[in-house]
Amino acid sequence: MGVMVGCAPVRQIKPLPMGVVETRASLGGPLIHFGGAVIPIPFTSVGIDYGVRRHLTLGGTIYPTAWLFGAFQMDMHALYALYVPSATQSRGMPGVSLGAAINYTVERWAWRQGIWPEIDFNCWWQLGKRTLAYGGIGNWFELRSKRSHGQPQQYHWIWNPHLGVQWQAKRFHYQVEVKALAPFAPNDEVVVDYLKPFGRRGAMGIYVSVAKRWPKSAQINR
């Protein structure tokens, strides 16, 4: 089971206000046993997003940890709000968004390239002026028919459910997310010693991210 599908939290859950730019960085990954402790693999990502319209956000991300190990990974993505509750509706009414991305990787040794389309479905709940909770499922699609060493590709749809929370402090926006990574795929055929809350399948990831928005008046609940 490849961990590349779990090297970052959800990029955006709720579209940015029109004209707002957000830069963000994240740290985290699948939980592993290391030196007697359980820690997340320290994957990193850095991205930028822009509110194009009231319900549409576009952006891109690079993955520095992958770059350090010779896999130049990046993506271009979009998020569209299918439904945004009004201020007069119950707080139990979620907003709904749909994300799409093209993930691209090239390895520097053999210069092998890979493209993975992705579709994310999210619901969010505004818990207060500065806090929202969310849940959803990310879906990666493997287009290649062969894995490494010429082995047949078993999984062409890789789904990853997630839960998280975002909140706004004085200067930054913060996010914490828990993700079930490929909970259908065997995890006992890899070298990495994953924490195995789902038995012999899948892994669990934990991620934190920090973001800053411009202009400064941009709020998480707008």
N, C-alpha and C positions, 0 to 999 in steps of 0.2 A: 504494500500500500504506500503510494507516494505521499509525502507530507506537504508537497507544494500547494495542494489545495487548501491547506490550513495555515498559511504563513502570514495572515493578516486578519483583523476583524472586518466586519462590514464597513465599506467605505463611507457610505451615507445611508441614513434611514429615512430621514425627512428632508425634502428638497430645501436648499438654501433660499433665502429671500432673493428676489431678482436684483442683480448687480452686486451681490456680496461675494467676496473671495474668501476661501478658507484654505489654509495650509495646515498639514497634520503629519504627525509621526506616530508610529506604533511599535510596540515591542511585545513579543510573546509567540507562543506556538504550542505544539503538542506536548503534553506532560510526559516526562521520562524519569526513570530511576537513574540517579547519577551520584556516585560517592555516598551512598546511603541515604540520600535525600530525594525528594520528588520536586523537580523544577521544570518550568516550560523551556523548550528549545528557544533560544533568544533570536528569533527571526525579527528583522526590522523592515519597515516600509516607510516611505516618505511620499506624500501626495499633495495635489492641489486641485481644488474644485471651484466652480463658478456657477452662480445662479443665473441661468440664461433667461428663464421665464419664471413666473410664479410657481409653476408645478414641475419645472425641468431644471436639472443640474447636470453639468458635464465636467469631466475631470480626467486626470491621469495619475498613475502611481509608478514608482520605481522601488526595487527591493534590494537595498545595499548588501544585506547578508548574503543573498544568493550571488550577487556580483562578486563578492570577495572570494567565493568558492568556484568561480568560473562559469556561472550560469547567469547570463544577462537577462533578467526578468523584468518585465514592465507590463502595463496595461493601459487601455483607454476605456472609459466607462461612462455610463449615463444613468440617471435616476429620474423616474417620472412618478408623481403622486397620482394614484388612481382615485383616491378619496381623502379629503381633508375635512375633519369635523369642524363645525362652526363653534364659536366661543359659547353659544347658548346651549349646545348639546351636552349630554351627560359625559362625564369624564371616563365612563366605561366604554364609550364609543371610540374604537380605534381608528387611526388613520391607516391608509393602505398605500404601499408604494411598490413599484416594480423596477428592478435594476437590471442592466445588461452591460456586459463587458467583453472585450477581446483581450485575453492574456497571451503574451508572446514571450518566448524564451529561446535564446540561442546559446549553445555551449561553446566555449572558446577552444576546446581541444579538437574535436571532430567537426565543429561548426554545424552541428545538427540543430535544426530549428523545430519549434513546436508552437502550435496555436490551439488554445482552448477557449471556446465560447463559454460564457457564463450567464446564467439568469438567476436573479435573487428575488425572492418574494418576502416582504416585511410588513408587519403591523406594529404601530407604535401607540403608546398611551401617554398623554401629557399628565404627569403627576403633580405638577405645580408650574410656576412661572419659569423655573430654571432647571427642571428635571423631567426627563421622559424615560420610560422603559420600553423595550421592544423585543420582539421575537420574530423568527422567520426561518427560512430555509434557503441555503445557497445551492446552486446546481451547476456543476462543471460537466462539460461534455468532451470526452476523449474521442478524437477523430481518427487516430491511428489504429491500424489493425494489429500492429505488433508492439510488444513491450521490448525492453532491453534483452539482448542475447537472442533475438528472433522469436521470443515466446509469444503465443497468441494473446491479444488483449482481451481480458475477461470482462472488464467493466467499462462501458461507454457512457454511462450516466452515474456521476459521483455526487451524491447529495449529502449536505452537511447542515443539520439544524443548529440554531443558535439562539441564545438569550442574552440580553445586555441592558445596560443603563447608561445614559448620558446625563451630565449635569454641567452647569455653567458656574464657574467661579468669577472672581472679579475681572481677571484678565484672560483666562483661557477656558476652553471647553474640554471636559475629560470624558473618557469612555472606558468601560470595563465590559468584557464579553466572554462568555463561556460557549464553546462550540463542540458538538459531537462530530468528529471527523470520520467520514466514510464508515458509519457503524455497521455496514453490511459486509465489509471486506475483511478477510483473515489478517490478523496482526502477528501471527507466530512464524511468518516466513521472512522476517526482516531482522537485520542486525541490531537495530535500535531497540532498547528495552523500554517500551512504552508502558505507562500506567494503563491498566486494563479494566476500567470500570464496566465495560460491556463484554467481559469475558474474552473470548478468543477473536473478537472482531472489533475493528475500529480503534479509535483513540479519542482522548479529550484534550481540547486546547483551551488555554486562558490567555487573554490579550488585554493590554492597556494601551490607550492612545491619548495624545494631547493635541489640541488644535487651537488655532487662533484665527479670528475673523476680522475682515476689514469691509466696511468701516467699523469703528469701535462700537457704534450703536446697534450693530446686528445682534439679535438675541436668539436663543435656542428655540423659543416658543413663537417666533413671528411667522 
